[in-house]
Amino acid sequence: MEHRVAPTNREILPGVTLKVSVMGGYSVEREGDYIGWIHASIGDRWNAYVRRPGTSGGSLGRYTQEEAVKAIVTAWDAGTALPNGCRP
């Protein structure tokens, strides 16, 4: 299956949108805050990453597109402490 990044922004969950990123995937934003990103993997899977300020981000695994976005939102909300003790 070929993944093509649609040229428009779209809302996946209430307040959560995908925006085309310069890297060829999507940035995940919630209410205007950048909380993670996804990019195509194999088949219908997308690699999901939660934004962790001060780091390169955290890999969450491979999911369908909607599941990837949900995983990012869940990880962001969990607010796991960063190595420097801060929360996202």
Short mmCIF file of the C-alpha atoms (twelve columns), coordinates in Angstrom:
data_MODEL
# 
_entry.id   MODEL 
# 
loop_
_atom_site.group_PDB 
_atom_site.id 
_atom_site.type_symbol 
_atom_site.label_atom_id 
_atom_site.label_alt_id 
_atom_site.label_comp_id 
_atom_site.label_asym_id 
_atom_site.label_seq_id 
_atom_site.Cartn_x 
_atom_site.Cartn_y 
_atom_site.Cartn_z 
_atom_site.pdbx_PDB_model_num 
ATOM 1  C CA . MET A 1  0.000   0.000  0.000  1 
ATOM 2  C CA . GLU A 2  1.392   3.380  -0.933 1 
ATOM 3  C CA . HIS A 3  0.980   6.209  1.550  1 
ATOM 4  C CA . ARG A 4  0.356   9.614  0.116  1 
ATOM 5  C CA . VAL A 5  0.262   12.623 2.352  1 
ATOM 6  C CA . ALA A 6  -2.890  14.585 1.615  1 
ATOM 7  C CA . PRO A 7  -2.140  18.281 1.049  1 
ATOM 8  C CA . THR A 8  -4.778  19.501 3.484  1 
ATOM 9  C CA . ASN A 9  -5.081  19.624 7.244  1 
ATOM 10 C CA . ARG A 10 -7.721  17.427 8.759  1 
ATOM 11 C CA . GLU A 11 -9.253  16.865 12.135 1 
ATOM 12 C CA . ILE A 12 -8.889  13.277 13.405 1 
ATOM 13 C CA . LEU A 13 -10.289 13.693 16.923 1 
ATOM 14 C CA . PRO A 14 -12.075 16.696 18.419 1 
ATOM 15 C CA . GLY A 15 -9.433  19.434 18.591 1 
ATOM 16 C CA . VAL A 16 -6.705  17.187 17.136 1 
ATOM 17 C CA . THR A 17 -5.525  17.857 13.601 1 
ATOM 18 C CA . LEU A 18 -2.968  16.434 11.226 1 
ATOM 19 C CA . LYS A 19 -0.916  18.966 9.326  1 
ATOM 20 C CA . VAL A 20 1.451   18.089 6.513  1 
ATOM 21 C CA . SER A 21 5.001   18.249 7.839  1 
ATOM 22 C CA . VAL A 22 8.094   19.252 5.914  1 
ATOM 23 C CA . MET A 23 9.432   15.713 6.460  1 
ATOM 24 C CA . GLY A 24 6.676   14.059 4.410  1 
ATOM 25 C CA . GLY A 25 4.464   12.852 7.234  1 
ATOM 26 C CA . TYR A 26 2.086   14.693 9.520  1 
ATOM 27 C CA . SER A 27 2.487   16.857 12.567 1 
ATOM 28 C CA . VAL A 28 -0.118  16.138 15.220 1 
ATOM 29 C CA . GLU A 29 -1.526  19.248 16.868 1 
ATOM 30 C CA . ARG A 30 -4.094  19.577 19.594 1 
ATOM 31 C CA . GLU A 31 -5.745  22.946 19.973 1 
ATOM 32 C CA . GLY A 32 -2.757  24.533 18.249 1 
ATOM 33 C CA . ASP A 33 -0.076  22.771 20.341 1 
ATOM 34 C CA . TYR A 34 2.384   20.511 18.524 1 
ATOM 35 C CA . ILE A 35 2.271   17.212 20.445 1 
ATOM 36 C CA . GLY A 36 3.812   14.663 18.059 1 
ATOM 37 C CA . TRP A 37 4.183   13.378 14.550 1 
ATOM 38 C CA . ILE A 38 3.539   10.342 12.364 1 
ATOM 39 C CA . HIS A 39 5.094   9.032  9.189  1 
ATOM 40 C CA . ALA A 40 4.301   6.116  6.926  1 
ATOM 41 C CA . SER A 41 5.577   2.638  7.718  1 
ATOM 42 C CA . ILE A 42 4.609   -0.627 6.006  1 
ATOM 43 C CA . GLY A 43 1.111   -1.415 4.753  1 
ATOM 44 C CA . ASP A 44 -1.519  0.611  6.574  1 
ATOM 45 C CA . ARG A 45 0.807   1.320  9.523  1 
ATOM 46 C CA . TRP A 46 2.187   4.640  10.660 1 
ATOM 47 C CA . ASN A 47 5.119   5.243  13.012 1 
ATOM 48 C CA . ALA A 48 3.984   7.412  15.931 1 
ATOM 49 C CA . TYR A 49 6.170   9.750  17.996 1 
ATOM 50 C CA . VAL A 50 5.179   11.876 20.963 1 
ATOM 51 C CA . ARG A 51 6.892   15.238 21.298 1 
ATOM 52 C CA . ARG A 52 9.175   15.483 24.307 1 
ATOM 53 C CA . PRO A 53 10.621  19.005 24.572 1 
ATOM 54 C CA . GLY A 54 14.398  18.942 24.910 1 
ATOM 55 C CA . THR A 55 14.685  15.481 23.324 1 
ATOM 56 C CA . SER A 56 14.284  13.937 19.894 1 
ATOM 57 C CA . GLY A 57 10.840  12.655 20.903 1 
ATOM 58 C CA . GLY A 58 9.580   9.275  21.957 1 
ATOM 59 C CA . SER A 59 8.724   6.456  19.599 1 
ATOM 60 C CA . LEU A 60 5.372   4.852  20.416 1 
ATOM 61 C CA . GLY A 61 5.268   2.110  17.792 1 
ATOM 62 C CA . ARG A 62 3.309   1.378  14.608 1 
ATOM 63 C CA . TYR A 63 -0.430  1.772  14.313 1 
ATOM 64 C CA . THR A 64 -3.167  2.553  11.851 1 
ATOM 65 C CA . GLN A 65 -3.318  6.298  11.310 1 
ATOM 66 C CA . GLU A 66 -6.163  6.949  13.740 1 
ATOM 67 C CA . GLU A 67 -4.672  4.647  16.386 1 
ATOM 68 C CA . ALA A 68 -1.311  6.437  16.015 1 
ATOM 69 C CA . VAL A 69 -2.938  9.789  16.712 1 
ATOM 70 C CA . LYS A 70 -4.766  8.359  19.740 1 
ATOM 71 C CA . ALA A 71 -1.492  6.886  21.050 1 
ATOM 72 C CA . ILE A 72 0.197   10.287 20.752 1 
ATOM 73 C CA . VAL A 73 -2.651  12.061 22.569 1 
ATOM 74 C CA . THR A 74 -2.615  9.427  25.329 1 
ATOM 75 C CA . ALA A 75 1.171   9.627  25.752 1 
ATOM 76 C CA . TRP A 76 1.086   13.443 25.768 1 
ATOM 77 C CA . ASP A 77 -1.665  13.450 28.392 1 
ATOM 78 C CA . ALA A 78 0.216   10.923 30.534 1 
ATOM 79 C CA . GLY A 79 3.018   13.498 30.732 1 
ATOM 80 C CA . THR A 80 5.756   11.042 31.535 1 
ATOM 81 C CA . ALA A 81 8.575   12.938 33.201 1 
ATOM 82 C CA . LEU A 82 11.481  13.772 30.926 1 
ATOM 83 C CA . PRO A 83 15.088  12.954 31.808 1 
ATOM 84 C CA . ASN A 84 15.502  16.531 33.055 1 
ATOM 85 C CA . GLY A 85 12.515  16.075 35.403 1 
ATOM 86 C CA . CYS A 86 10.225  18.348 33.404 1 
ATOM 87 C CA . ARG A 87 6.886   17.332 31.981 1 
ATOM 88 C CA . PRO A 88 5.793   18.132 28.420 1 
# 
